[in-house]
């Protein structure tokens, strides 16, 4: 393994630490944005453990592709350095990028989905009202018929 190859793998581990810091902070911010009774917010710690496990698996997968799964002692140190460098230098630019992404891409998609659901709900309500308007006279007729049947004939002898 050459020195440049080791440096690139060290750089990859630092970048995975930066990504880990960003993903964990984004998860925590997303959970805090939810209403207090939401399932994800109530069990935030439980889901965060799964997030950390998933990020650990992803880091090993990255190592597997970079160095055929060979683990070195400086790999966790590089990831910790990546998390610290995220907090020191990359936090504000990445949060700005996340904010721009949310405003320009995620929220318009969410709005379009909300409009589609609202249109479908309105169409279904109109169809139900039309069906009820058609069936209403029949329902009234059957109610009148049932009222005229003596109760004794409805009961078993």
For each residue, the residues with C-beta under 8 A, 3 or more apart:
1: 5 6 67
2: 5 6
3: 6 7
4: 7 8
5: 1 2 8 9
6: 1 2 3 9 10
7: 3 4 10 11
8: 4 5 11 12 66
9: 5 6 12 13 63 66 67
10: 6 7 13 14 74 78
11: 7 8 14 15
12: 8 9 15 16 62 66
13: 9 10 16 17 59 62 63 74 75 78 79 82
14: 10 11 17 18 78 79 81 82 85
15: 11 12 18 19 82
16: 12 13 19 20 58 59 62 79 82
17: 13 14 20 21 78 79 80 81 82 83 84 85 86
18: 14 15 21 22 82 83 85 86 90 94
19: 15 16 22 23 82
20: 16 17 23 24 55 59 79 82 83 86
21: 17 18 24 25 82 83 86 87 90 91
22: 18 19 25 26 86 90 94 98
23: 19 20 26 27 51 55
24: 20 21 27 28 48 51 52 55
25: 21 22 28 29 91 95
26: 22 23 29 30 98
27: 23 24 30 31 47 48 51
28: 24 25 31 32 44 48
29: 25 26 32 33
30: 26 27 33 34 40
31: 27 28 34 40 41 44 47
32: 28 29 41
33: 29 30
34: 30 31 38 40 41
35: 38 41
36: 41
37: 41 42
38: 34 35 41 42
39: 42 43
40: 30 31 34 43 44 47
41: 31 32 34 35 36 37 38 44
42: 37 38 39
43: 39 40 46 47
44: 28 31 40 41 47 48
45: 48 49
46: 43 49 50
47: 27 31 40 43 44 50 51
48: 24 27 28 44 45 51 52
49: 45 46 52 53
50: 46 47 53 54
51: 23 24 27 47 48 54 55
52: 24 48 49 55 56
53: 49 50 56 57
54: 50 51 57 58
55: 20 23 24 51 52 58 59
56: 52 53 59 60
57: 53 54 60 61
58: 16 54 55 61 62
59: 13 16 20 55 56 62 63 75 79
60: 56 57 63 64 69 71
61: 57 58 64 65
62: 12 13 16 58 59 65 66
63: 9 13 59 60 66 67 69 70 71 75
64: 60 61 67 68 69
65: 61 62
66: 8 9 12 62 63
67: 1 9 63 64 70 72
68: 64
69: 60 63 64
70: 63 67
71: 60 63 75
72: 67 75
73: 76 77
74: 10 13 77 78
75: 13 59 63 71 72 78 79
76: 73 79 80
77: 73 74 80 81
78: 10 13 14 17 74 75 81 82
79: 13 14 16 17 20 59 75 76 82 83
80: 17 76 77 83 84
81: 14 17 77 78 84 85
82: 13 14 15 16 17 18 19 20 21 78 79 85 86
83: 17 18 20 21 79 80 86 87
84: 17 80 81 87 88
85: 14 17 18 81 82 88 89 90
86: 17 18 20 21 22 82 83 89 90 91 94
87: 21 83 84 91
88: 84 85 91
89: 85 86
90: 18 21 22 85 86 93 94
91: 21 25 86 87 88 94 95
92: 95 96
93: 90 96 97
94: 18 22 86 90 91 97 98
95: 25 91 92 98 99
96: 92 93 99 100
97: 93 94 100 101
98: 22 26 94 95 101 102
99: 95 96 102 103
100: 96 97 103 104
101: 97 98 104 105 106
102: 98 99 105 106 107
103: 99 100 106 107
104: 100 101 107 108
105: 101 102 108 109
106: 101 102 103 109 110
107: 102 103 104 110 111
108: 104 105 111 112
109: 105 106 112 113
110: 106 107 113 114
111: 107 108 114 115
112: 108 109 115 116
113: 109 110 116 117
114: 110 111 117 118
115: 111 112 118 119
116: 112 113 119 120
117: 113 114 120 121
118: 114 115 121 122
119: 115 116 122 123
120: 116 117 123 124
121: 117 118 124 125
122: 118 119 125 126
123: 119 120 126 127
124: 120 121 127 128
125: 121 122 128 129
126: 122 123 129 130
127: 123 124 130 131
128: 124 125 131 132
129: 125 126 132 133
130: 126 127 133 134
131: 127 128 134 135
132: 128 129 135 136
133: 129 130 136
134: 130 131
135: 131 132 138 139
136: 132 133 139 140
137: 140 141
138: 135 141 142
139: 135 136 142 143
140: 136 137 143 144
141: 137 138 144 145
142: 138 139 145 146
143: 139 140 146 147
144: 140 141 147 148
145: 141 142 148 149
146: 142 143 149
147: 143 144
148: 144 145
149: 145 146 153 154
150: 153 154
151: 154 155
152: 155
153: 149 150
154: 149 150 151
155: 151 152
156:
157:
